[in-house]
Amino acid sequence: MKKHVGLLLTISIIAISFAAIFVKWSEAPATVISMYRMYLACILLSPIIFVKRREFFKLTNKEWLFLFVAGAFLALHFALWFESLKLTTVASSTIILSLQPIIALIGGYFIYKERTSVSTLLTIGISMIGVVMVGWGDFGLNSTSVIIGDILSFLSVIAIVGYLLIGQNNVKKISHWIYSFCVFLFAGITLTIYNIFMGIPIGGYDTREWGIFMLLAIFPTIAHVIYNFLLNYVNTTTVSMSILGEPIGATILAIFLLGERVIALQIVGGVIVLFGVFLFLMQQRKLNREEKSNSPSLE
């Protein structure tokens, strides 16, 4: 099976890279795209959820609360990121999105007092320099909306990190499938309330738009299913490395399918961002190995 790991990772990277393209193709508002992606993902999960339905009765009121808050953060992430893709280039938006593990480290430090090292801070600095270069390249496009798109992409990273940090210590006892279904459902409900309150039409979309909604639900789901399957054969760090492939894959697809242009400064900045994230993930892998070697073994 291990000889097929590379092929499966490649398929997952391509699948998840298409998400940005589908958002660009859609003419629906970002919050509507996000809402239907969440509901359709719930439908895709429903056969598994039906089998595990008894686990819902084991959830405590506290866990239900955390699931709702996590769903609200997930809704915010997708709404911000999809709107970002409407305003800026796929390259800029996805490169900024790849900062997720680094922002997660910063969030873990402030919320859970998790320790970090000087070398890790240096990798964060490297990535931030790259982000500034990508953003500076967007300044050259003379469009305020593009810069707003970059900012929204960064805010979407903060939102997804909030979502992950909630799940880190509060819902560990919940089945992965139940957790995913609940947060997707609560995210969809949150977005529905927002759309209705803001007067954004949630109906009347044509077959083409519904096709895009469905593709957005299917392709990322394929990627995540592959990731979960590969964890049986490779470590988490190996799977995490694949996030470096998404901005590259999405940018290449955007050049050919959307006709987007990427200037030299943004290419260099993007490489620096990805290099910084790569160093960060390698450091985390080293730290995990050291923690395992230093932990006492059970006789």
C-alpha positions, -999 to +999 in steps of 0.1 A: +000+000+000+028+024+008+040+026-028+006+042-036+009+069-009+024+094-033-004+089-059-031+093-033-016+124-019-014+138-055-050+131-060-060+147-027-040+179-036-056+182-070-090+176-055-087+203-028-070+227-052-101+228-074-121+243-045-108+278-052-115+274-089-151+264-082-156+295-060-143+317-087-167+301-113-197+307-091-216+339-093-235+333-060-227+353-029-198+339-008-221+332+022-246+313+000-218+292-016-205+284+019-240+276+033-248+250+006-214+235+007-219+228+044-254+213+039-244+192+009-214+179+029-238+169+057-259+149+031-227+132+019-220+122+055-255+111+064-251+074+056-222+071+081-241+093+106-271+071+104-250+041+115-235+061+143-267+079+153-267+065+189-236+086+196-256+118+195-273+108+228-239+106+245-231+142+239-232+165+270-247+200+270-211+214+271-201+194+241-231+206+222-222+242+230-186+237+218-199+221+186-221+251+179-193+276+185-169+255+164-195+255+136-199+293+138-161+297+135-161+273+105-189+293+089-169+325+094-139+308+078-156+298+046-175+330+043-143+351+046-122+328+024-148+325-004-153+363-004-115+366-005-115+345-037-141+368-052-118+398-047-082+387-050-063+361-070-063+324-063-025+325-058-026+352-031-056+338-013-044+302-011-008+311-002-020+332+027-043+303+037-013+280+039-002+300+070-028+280+090-003+258+110+018+288+120-012+308+131-024+277+150+009+277+169+005+313+178-031+307+190-020+276+210+007+297+227-018+324+238-048+302+246-032+270+259+003+284+269+020+259+245+057+265+244+076+274+213+113+280+203+134+307+188+139+287+156+101+283+153+097+320+156+123+325+129+102+303+105+072+324+113+091+355+105+102+340+071+067+332+062+054+366+072+080+382+049+067+361+021+031+372+028+042+409+028+058+403-007+026+386-020+005+415-007+030+441-020+026+425-054-011+429-052-006+466-045+008+468-080-026+458-093-039+492-082-071+477-069-083+482-033-106+452-036-076+429-042-059+441-009-092+436+009-093+401-005-058+394+009-069+407+043-101+385+043-080+355+034-058+362+065-089+367+087-102+333+074-071+317+086-077+331+121-113+318+119-102+283+110-076+282+137-103+293+162-124+263+149-095+239+153-084+252+188-120+247+201-119+210+190-083+205+203-091+201+240-129+201+242-144+175+219-117+148+218-142+121+230-165+127+201-164+105+170-147+123+141-177+117+119-202+130+144-180+160+151-177+168+113-214+164+107-224+186+137-200+215+129-210+214+092-247+215+102-242+243+127-221+262+102-248+259+076-275+270+101-253+300+111-248+310+074-286+306+068-295+329+096-269+355+084-282+353+048-318+357+058-310+386+083-289+404+056-316+399+029-293+377+008-314+354-015-309+317-006-329+304-035-334+309-072-300+296-083-297+278-116-285+243-124-250+255-131-247+271-096-261+240-079-235+219-098-208+241-084-222+238-049-222+201-052-186+200-066-175+221-037-189+196-013-175+166-031-140+175-040-127+187-006-145+157+009-126+133-013-094+150-002-102+147+035-113+110+031-080+102+015-061+121+043-080+101+069-072+068+051-035+077+047-031+082+084-032+044+086+001+043+067+020+076+072+023+101+100+004+133+105+033+155+094+035+137+060-002+145+055+002+180+068+029+186+042+003+183+015-011+218+024+020+231+006+007+216-025-027+233-025-016+269-033+007+256-060-020+233-075-046+260-072-024+287-088-015+265-118-052+257-123-061+294-120-035+303-147-049+278-172-086+278-163-091+314-152-064+332-171-050+348-139-015+363-139+011+361-112+039+386-111+075+377-102+074+394-068+044+372-058+061+341-071+091+348-049+069+357-020+049+326-024+080+304-024+092+321+008+058+315+025+058+278+015+095+274+025+087+289+059+057+266+064+079+237+053+105+245+079+078+249+105+063+215+098+098+198+098+105+214+132+072+201+146+081+167+133+114+168+151+098+180+183+073+152+182+101+126+178+120+141+207+089+140+229+083+104+221+119+094+227+120+113+261+087+099+273+090+070+297+081+036+282+057+012+299+070-022+309 
